[in-house]
Amino acid sequence: MILMNGAKVPKEGKPDARTEPKDLQENLAIEEAKSGQGDTIMSGKLNDPKYNDYTKMKHPHDHEDGTKTEVHYMT
């Protein structure tokens, strides 16, 4: 799933990309990412020129059942 400035957008060329969370765990990770949590993966010049003004971020959420959800998004 990709978020850009808080808005969900489909990832072009990736058939497994989604714009909606599949469950509550993904929804929690997305809400945390929207609130500003997350780590920078890449910034500055990205491989795709249409995203050069964005910073690629990720936010992992560890769940109580031992599973982990990681959301990647652009800001």
Secondary structure, DSSP 8 states (H G I E B T S, - for coil): -EEETTEEE--TT-TT--SS-SSHHHHHHHHHHHTT--EEEE-SS-SSGGGTT--EEEEEEE-TTS-EEEEEEE-
